[in-house]
Amino acid sequence: MNTFDKIRRFCRVFRIILGIVLIGVGVYLNNAWFYLGIVPLIAGLTNFCPLCIFSKKCST
């Protein structure tokens, strides 16, 4: 496993955790901003990096 694969795996786990935390905080605070957590959660679950579209520097 090369370094790129390790970083990609870390980023995927990080996006999933970030999405869950944002949704949890939004629900706890009864705030509609928890919808913001859906983006990193879906990106992590589908292993899709939205920044790759704009940066054109990483492969999906």
PDB file of N, H, CA, C and O in Angstrom:
ATOM      1  N   MET A   1       0.848  -1.162   0.000  1.00  0.00           N
ATOM      2  CA  MET A   1       0.000   0.000   0.000  1.00  0.00           C
ATOM      3  C   MET A   1       0.900   1.233   0.000  1.00  0.00           C
ATOM      4  O   MET A   1       1.747   1.397   0.878  1.00  0.00           O
ATOM      5  N   ASN A   2       0.706   2.087  -0.986  1.00  0.00           N
ATOM      6  H   ASN A   2       0.018   1.954  -1.699  1.00  0.00           H
ATOM      7  CA  ASN A   2       1.540   3.278  -1.062  1.00  0.00           C
ATOM      8  C   ASN A   2       0.947   4.423  -0.240  1.00  0.00           C
ATOM      9  O   ASN A   2      -0.132   4.292   0.339  1.00  0.00           O
ATOM     10  N   THR A   3       1.655   5.526  -0.200  1.00  0.00           N
ATOM     11  H   THR A   3       2.531   5.632  -0.670  1.00  0.00           H
ATOM     12  CA  THR A   3       1.267   6.660   0.630  1.00  0.00           C
ATOM     13  C   THR A   3      -0.053   7.252   0.175  1.00  0.00           C
ATOM     14  O   THR A   3      -0.869   7.644   1.008  1.00  0.00           O
ATOM     15  N   PHE A   4      -0.280   7.324  -1.126  1.00  0.00           N
ATOM     16  H   PHE A   4       0.383   7.006  -1.803  1.00  0.00           H
ATOM     17  CA  PHE A   4      -1.519   7.890  -1.646  1.00  0.00           C
ATOM     18  C   PHE A   4      -2.728   7.090  -1.173  1.00  0.00           C
ATOM     19  O   PHE A   4      -3.757   7.673  -0.832  1.00  0.00           O
ATOM     20  N   ASP A   5      -2.618   5.774  -1.148  1.00  0.00           N
ATOM     21  H   ASP A   5      -1.782   5.300  -1.425  1.00  0.00           H
ATOM     22  CA  ASP A   5      -3.722   4.934  -0.677  1.00  0.00           C
ATOM     23  C   ASP A   5      -3.992   5.150   0.808  1.00  0.00           C
ATOM     24  O   ASP A   5      -5.147   5.144   1.236  1.00  0.00           O
ATOM     25  N   LYS A   6      -2.936   5.341   1.596  1.00  0.00           N
ATOM     26  H   LYS A   6      -1.998   5.346   1.249  1.00  0.00           H
ATOM     27  CA  LYS A   6      -3.112   5.598   3.024  1.00  0.00           C
ATOM     28  C   LYS A   6      -3.813   6.926   3.264  1.00  0.00           C
ATOM     29  O   LYS A   6      -4.700   7.023   4.112  1.00  0.00           O
ATOM     30  N   ILE A   7      -3.412   7.947   2.515  1.00  0.00           N
ATOM     31  H   ILE A   7      -2.691   7.867   1.827  1.00  0.00           H
ATOM     32  CA  ILE A   7      -4.041   9.264   2.655  1.00  0.00           C
ATOM     33  C   ILE A   7      -5.496   9.191   2.217  1.00  0.00           C
ATOM     34  O   ILE A   7      -6.373   9.765   2.863  1.00  0.00           O
ATOM     35  N   ARG A   8      -5.746   8.501   1.143  1.00  0.00           N
ATOM     36  H   ARG A   8      -5.034   8.035   0.619  1.00  0.00           H
ATOM     37  CA  ARG A   8      -7.113   8.381   0.635  1.00  0.00           C
ATOM     38  C   ARG A   8      -8.006   7.642   1.635  1.00  0.00           C
ATOM     39  O   ARG A   8      -9.157   8.027   1.840  1.00  0.00           O
ATOM     40  N   ARG A   9      -7.488   6.597   2.250  1.00  0.00           N
ATOM     41  H   ARG A   9      -6.553   6.283   2.084  1.00  0.00           H
ATOM     42  CA  ARG A   9      -8.259   5.854   3.248  1.00  0.00           C
ATOM     43  C   ARG A   9      -8.541   6.736   4.466  1.00  0.00           C
ATOM     44  O   ARG A   9      -9.654   6.733   4.993  1.00  0.00           O
ATOM     45  N   PHE A  10      -7.528   7.494   4.912  1.00  0.00           N
ATOM     46  H   PHE A  10      -6.624   7.497   4.483  1.00  0.00           H
ATOM     47  CA  PHE A  10      -7.715   8.402   6.043  1.00  0.00           C
ATOM     48  C   PHE A  10      -8.767   9.463   5.722  1.00  0.00           C
ATOM     49  O   PHE A  10      -9.625   9.761   6.553  1.00  0.00           O
ATOM     50  N   CYS A  11      -8.701  10.031   4.523  1.00  0.00           N
ATOM     51  H   CYS A  11      -8.004   9.789   3.848  1.00  0.00           H
ATOM     52  CA  CYS A  11      -9.658  11.071   4.133  1.00  0.00           C
ATOM     53  C   CYS A  11     -11.073  10.523   4.080  1.00  0.00           C
ATOM     54  O   CYS A  11     -12.020  11.217   4.451  1.00  0.00           O
ATOM     55  N   ARG A  12     -11.230   9.291   3.624  1.00  0.00           N
ATOM     56  H   ARG A  12     -10.461   8.727   3.322  1.00  0.00           H
ATOM     57  CA  ARG A  12     -12.562   8.695   3.564  1.00  0.00           C
ATOM     58  C   ARG A  12     -13.147   8.535   4.966  1.00  0.00           C
ATOM     59  O   ARG A  12     -14.298   8.898   5.208  1.00  0.00           O
ATOM     60  N   VAL A  13     -12.361   7.996   5.876  1.00  0.00           N
ATOM     61  H   VAL A  13     -11.426   7.701   5.679  1.00  0.00           H
ATOM     62  CA  VAL A  13     -12.822   7.825   7.260  1.00  0.00           C
ATOM     63  C   VAL A  13     -13.094   9.186   7.890  1.00  0.00           C
ATOM     64  O   VAL A  13     -14.086   9.354   8.600  1.00  0.00           O
ATOM     65  N   PHE A  14     -12.223  10.154   7.637  1.00  0.00           N
ATOM     66  H   PHE A  14     -11.417  10.017   7.060  1.00  0.00           H
ATOM     67  CA  PHE A  14     -12.396  11.493   8.183  1.00  0.00           C
ATOM     68  C   PHE A  14     -13.692  12.131   7.692  1.00  0.00           C
ATOM     69  O   PHE A  14     -14.404  12.758   8.476  1.00  0.00           O
ATOM     70  N   ARG A  15     -14.009  11.981   6.400  1.00  0.00           N
ATOM     71  H   ARG A  15     -13.431  11.471   5.763  1.00  0.00           H
ATOM     72  CA  ARG A  15     -15.253  12.551   5.857  1.00  0.00           C
ATOM     73  C   ARG A  15     -16.477  11.905   6.481  1.00  0.00           C
ATOM     74  O   ARG A  15     -17.455  12.593   6.774  1.00  0.00           O
ATOM     75  N   ILE A  16     -16.442  10.608   6.688  1.00  0.00           N
ATOM     76  H   ILE A  16     -15.648  10.049   6.450  1.00  0.00           H
ATOM     77  CA  ILE A  16     -17.581   9.918   7.308  1.00  0.00           C
ATOM     78  C   ILE A  16     -17.774  10.408   8.739  1.00  0.00           C
ATOM     79  O   ILE A  16     -18.893  10.723   9.144  1.00  0.00           O
ATOM     80  N   ILE A  17     -16.692  10.474   9.502  1.00  0.00           N
ATOM     81  H   ILE A  17     -15.783  10.219   9.174  1.00  0.00           H
ATOM     82  CA  ILE A  17     -16.792  10.931  10.894  1.00  0.00           C
ATOM     83  C   ILE A  17     -17.242  12.381  10.951  1.00  0.00           C
ATOM     84  O   ILE A  17     -18.084  12.734  11.777  1.00  0.00           O
ATOM     85  N   LEU A  18     -16.698  13.222  10.093  1.00  0.00           N
ATOM     86  H   LEU A  18     -16.014  12.935   9.422  1.00  0.00           H
ATOM     87  CA  LEU A  18     -17.093  14.631  10.061  1.00  0.00           C
ATOM     88  C   LEU A  18     -18.576  14.773   9.735  1.00  0.00           C
ATOM     89  O   LEU A  18     -19.267  15.579  10.359  1.00  0.00           O
ATOM     90  N   GLY A  19     -19.070  14.014   8.780  1.00  0.00           N
ATOM     91  H   GLY A  19     -18.509  13.360   8.274  1.00  0.00           H
ATOM     92  CA  GLY A  19     -20.484  14.066   8.433  1.00  0.00           C
ATOM     93  C   GLY A  19     -21.372  13.659   9.589  1.00  0.00           C
ATOM     94  O   GLY A  19     -22.383  14.307   9.859  1.00  0.00           O
ATOM     95  N   ILE A  20     -21.001  12.589  10.273  1.00  0.00           N
ATOM     96  H   ILE A  20     -20.179  12.063  10.053  1.00  0.00           H
ATOM     97  CA  ILE A  20     -21.795  12.112  11.411  1.00  0.00           C
ATOM     98  C   ILE A  20     -21.782  13.139  12.535  1.00  0.00           C
ATOM     99  O   ILE A  20     -22.812  13.389  13.163  1.00  0.00           O
ATOM    100  N   VAL A  21     -20.616  13.738  12.793  1.00  0.00           N
ATOM    101  H   VAL A  21     -19.780  13.536  12.283  1.00  0.00           H
ATOM    102  CA  VAL A  21     -20.520  14.740  13.856  1.00  0.00           C
ATOM    103  C   VAL A  21     -21.352  15.973  13.510  1.00  0.00           C
ATOM    104  O   VAL A  21     -22.076  16.481  14.366  1.00  0.00           O
ATOM    105  N   LEU A  22     -21.265  16.458  12.287  1.00  0.00           N
ATOM    106  H   LEU A  22     -20.677  16.046  11.591  1.00  0.00           H
ATOM    107  CA  LEU A  22     -22.051  17.626  11.899  1.00  0.00           C
ATOM    108  C   LEU A  22     -23.548  17.362  11.990  1.00  0.00           C
ATOM    109  O   LEU A  22     -24.304  18.223  12.440  1.00  0.00           O
ATOM    110  N   ILE A  23     -23.976  16.190  11.570  1.00  0.00           N
ATOM    111  H   ILE A  23     -23.362  15.490  11.204  1.00  0.00           H
ATOM    112  CA  ILE A  23     -25.397  15.837  11.671  1.00  0.00           C
ATOM    113  C   ILE A  23     -25.806  15.740  13.134  1.00  0.00           C
ATOM    114  O   ILE A  23     -26.869  16.228  13.517  1.00  0.00           O
ATOM    115  N   GLY A  24     -24.967  15.113  13.951  1.00  0.00           N
ATOM    116  H   GLY A  24     -24.104  14.717  13.640  1.00  0.00           H
ATOM    117  CA  GLY A  24     -25.275  14.967  15.373  1.00  0.00           C
ATOM    118  C   GLY A  24     -25.377  16.303  16.090  1.00  0.00           C
ATOM    119  O   GLY A  24     -26.294  16.520  16.881  1.00  0.00           O
ATOM    120  N   VAL A  25     -24.439  17.193  15.813  1.00  0.00           N
ATOM    121  H   VAL A  25     -23.694  17.016  15.170  1.00  0.00           H
ATOM    122  CA  VAL A  25     -24.472  18.516  16.442  1.00  0.00           C
ATOM    123  C   VAL A  25     -25.696  19.296  15.983  1.00  0.00           C
ATOM    124  O   VAL A  25     -26.349  19.957  16.790  1.00  0.00           O
ATOM    125  N   GLY A  26     -26.008  19.226  14.712  1.00  0.00           N
ATOM    126  H   GLY A  26     -25.478  18.689  14.056  1.00  0.00           H
ATOM    127  CA  GLY A  26     -27.176  19.940  14.199  1.00  0.00           C
ATOM    128  C   GLY A  26     -28.472  19.430  14.790  1.00  0.00           C
ATOM    129  O   GLY A  26     -29.358  20.222  15.112  1.00  0.00           O
ATOM    130  N   VAL A  27     -28.597  18.127  14.936  1.00  0.00           N
ATOM    131  H   VAL A  27     -27.877  17.485  14.674  1.00  0.00           H
ATOM    132  CA  VAL A  27     -29.802  17.557  15.540  1.00  0.00           C
ATOM    133  C   VAL A  27     -29.859  17.905  17.019  1.00  0.00           C
ATOM    134  O   VAL A  27     -30.928  18.229  17.535  1.00  0.00           O
ATOM    135  N   TYR A  28     -28.730  17.844  17.707  1.00  0.00           N
ATOM    136  H   TYR A  28     -27.861  17.580  17.288  1.00  0.00           H
ATOM    137  CA  TYR A  28     -28.688  18.159  19.131  1.00  0.00           C
ATOM    138  C   TYR A  28     -29.066  19.618  19.393  1.00  0.00           C
ATOM    139  O   TYR A  28     -29.785  19.917  20.345  1.00  0.00           O
ATOM    140  N   LEU A  29     -28.581  20.513  18.550  1.00  0.00           N
ATOM    141  H   LEU A  29     -27.996  20.270  17.776  1.00  0.00           H
ATOM    142  CA  LEU A  29     -28.867  21.930  18.714  1.00  0.00           C
ATOM    143  C   LEU A  29     -30.188  22.336  18.061  1.00  0.00           C
ATOM    144  O   LEU A  29     -30.581  23.501  18.121  1.00  0.00           O
ATOM    145  N   ASN A  30     -30.868  21.380  17.442  1.00  0.00           N
ATOM    146  H   ASN A  30     -30.549  20.434  17.394  1.00  0.00           H
ATOM    147  CA  ASN A  30     -32.133  21.638  16.756  1.00  0.00           C
ATOM    148  C   ASN A  30     -31.955  22.745  15.720  1.00  0.00           C
ATOM    149  O   ASN A  30     -32.703  23.722  15.689  1.00  0.00           O
ATOM    150  N   ASN A  31     -30.948  22.563  14.878  1.00  0.00           N
ATOM    151  H   ASN A  31     -30.340  21.770  14.903  1.00  0.00           H
ATOM    152  CA  ASN A  31     -30.581  23.553  13.886  1.00  0.00           C
ATOM    153  C   ASN A  31     -30.602  22.896  12.511  1.00  0.00           C
ATOM    154  O   ASN A  31     -30.200  21.742  12.366  1.00  0.00           O
ATOM    155  N   ALA A  32     -31.061  23.617  11.515  1.00  0.00           N
ATOM    156  H   ALA A  32     -31.387  24.555  11.632  1.00  0.00           H
ATOM    157  CA  ALA A  32     -31.149  23.057  10.165  1.00  0.00           C
ATOM    158  C   ALA A  32     -29.788  22.911   9.493  1.00  0.00           C
ATOM    159  O   ALA A  32     -29.701  22.345   8.404  1.00  0.00           O
ATOM    160  N   TRP A  33     -28.730  23.409  10.118  1.00  0.00           N
ATOM    161  H   TRP A  33     -28.801  23.870  11.003  1.00  0.00           H
ATOM    162  CA  TRP A  33     -27.398  23.300   9.539  1.00  0.00           C
ATOM    163  C   TRP A  33     -26.885  21.863   9.523  1.00  0.00           C
ATOM    164  O   TRP A  33     -25.841  21.586   8.932  1.00  0.00           O
ATOM    165  N   PHE A  34     -27.606  20.951  10.164  1.00  0.00           N
ATOM    166  H   PHE A  34     -28.454  21.176  10.643  1.00  0.00           H
ATOM    167  CA  PHE A  34     -27.136  19.563  10.148  1.00  0.00           C
ATOM    168  C   PHE A  34     -27.185  18.986   8.744  1.00  0.00           C
ATOM    169  O   PHE A  34     -26.530  17.981   8.467  1.00  0.00           O
ATOM    170  N   TYR A  35     -27.951  19.605   7.853  1.00  0.00           N
ATOM    171  H   TYR A  35     -28.483  20.421   8.078  1.00  0.00           H
ATOM    172  CA  TYR A  35     -27.961  19.150   6.463  1.00  0.00           C
ATOM    173  C   TYR A  35     -26.593  19.299   5.820  1.00  0.00           C
ATOM    174  O   TYR A  35     -26.282  18.601   4.855  1.00  0.00           O
ATOM    175  N   LEU A  36     -25.780  20.194   6.338  1.00  0.00           N
ATOM    176  H   LEU A  36     -26.032  20.762   7.122  1.00  0.00           H
ATOM    177  CA  LEU A  36     -24.418  20.366   5.829  1.00  0.00           C
ATOM    178  C   LEU A  36     -23.590  19.094   6.013  1.00  0.00           C
ATOM    179  O   LEU A  36     -22.684  18.830   5.222  1.00  0.00           O
ATOM    180  N   GLY A  37     -23.887  18.308   7.038  1.00  0.00           N
ATOM    181  H   GLY A  37     -24.622  18.522   7.680  1.00  0.00           H
ATOM    182  CA  GLY A  37     -23.153  17.082   7.293  1.00  0.00           C
ATOM    183  C   GLY A  37     -23.438  15.975   6.301  1.00  0.00           C
ATOM    184  O   GLY A  37     -22.696  14.995   6.233  1.00  0.00           O
ATOM    185  N   ILE A  38     -24.497  16.116   5.535  1.00  0.00           N
ATOM    186  H   ILE A  38     -25.100  16.912   5.590  1.00  0.00           H
ATOM    187  CA  ILE A  38     -24.840  15.089   4.552  1.00  0.00           C
ATOM    188  C   ILE A  38     -23.801  15.033   3.437  1.00  0.00           C
ATOM    189  O   ILE A  38     -23.509  13.957   2.914  1.00  0.00           O
ATOM    190  N   VAL A  39     -23.241  16.186   3.071  1.00  0.00           N
ATOM    191  H   VAL A  39     -23.477  17.060   3.495  1.00  0.00           H
ATOM    192  CA  VAL A  39     -22.267  16.237   1.967  1.00  0.00           C
ATOM    193  C   VAL A  39     -21.016  15.406   2.273  1.00  0.00           C
ATOM    194  O   VAL A  39     -20.675  14.527   1.481  1.00  0.00           O
ATOM    195  N   PRO A  40     -20.315  15.652   3.396  1.00  0.00           N
ATOM    196  CA  PRO A  40     -19.125  14.813   3.644  1.00  0.00           C
ATOM    197  C   PRO A  40     -19.476  13.365   3.947  1.00  0.00           C
ATOM    198  O   PRO A  40     -18.680  12.469   3.665  1.00  0.00           O
ATOM    199  N   LEU A  41     -20.659  13.116   4.520  1.00  0.00           N
ATOM    200  H   LEU A  41     -21.306  13.843   4.749  1.00  0.00           H
ATOM    201  CA  LEU A  41     -21.056  11.737   4.800  1.00  0.00           C
ATOM    202  C   LEU A  41     -21.244  10.959   3.503  1.00  0.00           C
ATOM    203  O   LEU A  41     -20.734   9.846   3.374  1.00  0.00           O
ATOM    204  N   ILE A  42     -21.958  11.518   2.557  1.00  0.00           N
ATOM    205  H   ILE A  42     -22.373  12.422   2.662  1.00  0.00           H
ATOM    206  CA  ILE A  42     -22.159  10.835   1.270  1.00  0.00           C
ATOM    207  C   ILE A  42     -20.840  10.718   0.516  1.00  0.00           C
ATOM    208  O   ILE A  42     -20.573   9.696  -0.116  1.00  0.00           O
ATOM    209  N   ALA A  43     -20.009  11.768   0.581  1.00  0.00           N
ATOM    210  H   ALA A  43     -20.225  12.598   1.094  1.00  0.00           H
ATOM    211  CA  ALA A  43     -18.704  11.715  -0.088  1.00  0.00           C
ATOM    212  C   ALA A  43     -17.839  10.600   0.492  1.00  0.00           C
ATOM    213  O   ALA A  43     -17.125   9.923  -0.248  1.00  0.00           O
ATOM    214  N   GLY A  44     -17.897  10.406   1.803  1.00  0.00           N
ATOM    215  H   GLY A  44     -18.477  10.956   2.404  1.00  0.00           H
ATOM    216  CA  GLY A  44     -17.106   9.350   2.421  1.00  0.00           C
ATOM    217  C   GLY A  44     -17.649   7.968   2.137  1.00  0.00           C
ATOM    218  O   GLY A  44     -16.886   7.028   1.911  1.00  0.00           O
ATOM    219  N   LEU A  45     -18.967   7.839   2.148  1.00  0.00           N
ATOM    220  H   LEU A  45     -19.587   8.602   2.332  1.00  0.00           H
ATOM    221  CA  LEU A  45     -19.571   6.527   1.916  1.00  0.00           C
ATOM    222  C   LEU A  45     -19.410   6.064   0.478  1.00  0.00           C
ATOM    223  O   LEU A  45     -19.270   4.868   0.224  1.00  0.00           O
ATOM    224  N   THR A  46     -19.430   6.995  -0.464  1.00  0.00           N
ATOM    225  H   THR A  46     -19.544   7.967  -0.258  1.00  0.00           H
ATOM    226  CA  THR A  46     -19.304   6.625  -1.875  1.00  0.00           C
ATOM    227  C   THR A  46     -17.866   6.679  -2.366  1.00  0.00           C
ATOM    228  O   THR A  46     -17.582   6.356  -3.520  1.00  0.00           O
ATOM    229  N   ASN A  47     -16.942   7.098  -1.466  1.00  0.00           N
ATOM    230  H   ASN A  47     -17.172   7.361  -0.529  1.00  0.00           H
ATOM    231  CA  ASN A  47     -15.523   7.231  -1.815  1.00  0.00           C
ATOM    232  C   ASN A  47     -15.337   8.178  -2.999  1.00  0.00           C
ATOM    233  O   ASN A  47     -14.576   7.897  -3.925  1.00  0.00           O
ATOM    234  N   PHE A  48     -16.039   9.294  -2.950  1.00  0.00           N
ATOM    235  H   PHE A  48     -16.656   9.522  -2.197  1.00  0.00           H
ATOM    236  CA  PHE A  48     -15.989  10.312  -3.990  1.00  0.00           C
ATOM    237  C   PHE A  48     -15.478  11.601  -3.378  1.00  0.00           C
ATOM    238  O   PHE A  48     -15.974  12.029  -2.336  1.00  0.00           O
ATOM    239  N   CYS A  49     -14.506  12.220  -4.001  1.00  0.00           N
ATOM    240  H   CYS A  49     -14.103  11.872  -4.847  1.00  0.00           H
ATOM    241  CA  CYS A  49     -13.930  13.463  -3.493  1.00  0.00           C
ATOM    242  C   CYS A  49     -14.427  14.630  -4.348  1.00  0.00           C
ATOM    243  O   CYS A  49     -14.019  14.762  -5.502  1.00  0.00           O
ATOM    244  N   PRO A  50     -15.301  15.477  -3.798  1.00  0.00           N
ATOM    245  CA  PRO A  50     -15.812  16.598  -4.586  1.00  0.00           C
ATOM    246  C   PRO A  50     -14.718  17.584  -5.004  1.00  0.00           C
ATOM    247  O   PRO A  50     -14.860  18.254  -6.028  1.00  0.00           O
ATOM    248  N   LEU A  51     -13.643  17.685  -4.243  1.00  0.00           N
ATOM    249  H   LEU A  51     -13.528  17.141  -3.411  1.00  0.00           H
ATOM    250  CA  LEU A  51     -12.569  18.603  -4.596  1.00  0.00           C
ATOM    251  C   LEU A  51     -11.780  18.140  -5.817  1.00  0.00           C
ATOM    252  O   LEU A  51     -11.130  18.951  -6.477  1.00  0.00           O
ATOM    253  N   CYS A  52     -11.830  16.853  -6.120  1.00  0.00           N
ATOM    254  H   CYS A  52     -12.357  16.194  -5.583  1.00  0.00           H
ATOM    255  CA  CYS A  52     -11.107  16.344  -7.289  1.00  0.00           C
ATOM    256  C   CYS A  52     -11.670  16.904  -8.590  1.00  0.00           C
ATOM    257  O   CYS A  52     -10.948  17.031  -9.578  1.00  0.00           O
ATOM    258  N   ILE A  53     -12.940  17.235  -8.591  1.00  0.00           N
ATOM    259  H   ILE A  53     -13.527  17.132  -7.788  1.00  0.00           H
ATOM    260  CA  ILE A  53     -13.556  17.816  -9.784  1.00  0.00           C
ATOM    261  C   ILE A  53     -12.921  19.167 -10.082  1.00  0.00           C
ATOM    262  O   ILE A  53     -12.637  19.486 -11.237  1.00  0.00           O
ATOM    263  N   PHE A  54     -12.700  19.958  -9.041  1.00  0.00           N
ATOM    264  H   PHE A  54     -12.930  19.699  -8.103  1.00  0.00           H
ATOM    265  CA  PHE A  54     -12.192  21.303  -9.223  1.00  0.00           C
ATOM    266  C   PHE A  54     -10.674  21.359  -9.333  1.00  0.00           C
ATOM    267  O   PHE A  54     -10.139  22.152 -10.109  1.00  0.00           O
ATOM    268  N   SER A  55      -9.979  20.533  -8.571  1.00  0.00           N
ATOM    269  H   SER A  55     -10.413  19.889  -7.941  1.00  0.00           H
ATOM    270  CA  SER A  55      -8.513  20.627  -8.551  1.00  0.00           C
ATOM    271  C   SER A  55      -7.861  19.877  -9.706  1.00  0.00           C
ATOM    272  O   SER A  55      -6.784  20.262 -10.160  1.00  0.00           O
ATOM    273  N   LYS A  56      -8.493  18.819 -10.185  1.00  0.00           N
ATOM    274  H   LYS A  56      -9.368  18.506  -9.817  1.00  0.00           H
ATOM    275  CA  LYS A  56      -7.951  17.999 -11.284  1.00  0.00           C
ATOM    276  C   LYS A  56      -6.556  17.438 -10.948  1.00  0.00           C
ATOM    277  O   LYS A  56      -5.779  17.112 -11.845  1.00  0.00           O
ATOM    278  N   LYS A  57      -6.251  17.332  -9.639  1.00  0.00           N
ATOM    279  H   LYS A  57      -6.883  17.597  -8.910  1.00  0.00           H
ATOM    280  CA  LYS A  57      -4.935  16.852  -9.234  1.00  0.00           C
ATOM    281  C   LYS A  57      -4.977  15.442  -8.640  1.00  0.00           C
ATOM    282  O   LYS A  57      -3.932  14.819  -8.452  1.00  0.00           O
ATOM    283  N   CYS A  58      -6.140  14.954  -8.353  1.00  0.00           N
ATOM    284  H   CYS A  58      -6.989  15.460  -8.506  1.00  0.00           H
ATOM    285  CA  CYS A  58      -6.217  13.612  -7.771  1.00  0.00           C
ATOM    286  C   CYS A  58      -7.121  12.749  -8.643  1.00  0.00           C
ATOM    287  O   CYS A  58      -7.941  13.257  -9.408  1.00  0.00           O
ATOM    288  N   SER A  59      -6.960  11.471  -8.518  1.00  0.00           N
ATOM    289  H   SER A  59      -6.294  11.059  -7.897  1.00  0.00           H
ATOM    290  CA  SER A  59      -7.759  10.554  -9.325  1.00  0.00           C
ATOM    291  C   SER A  59      -8.852   9.951  -8.469  1.00  0.00           C
ATOM    292  O   SER A  59      -8.647   9.672  -7.287  1.00  0.00           O
ATOM    293  N   THR A  60     -10.005   9.753  -9.062  1.00  0.00           N
ATOM    294  H   THR A  60     -10.173   9.979 -10.021  1.00  0.00           H
ATOM    295  CA  THR A  60     -11.121   9.157  -8.341  1.00  0.00           C
ATOM    296  C   THR A  60     -11.392   7.774  -8.855  1.00  0.00           C
ATOM    297  O   THR A  60     -12.302   7.102  -8.371  1.00  0.00           O
TER     298      THR A  60
END
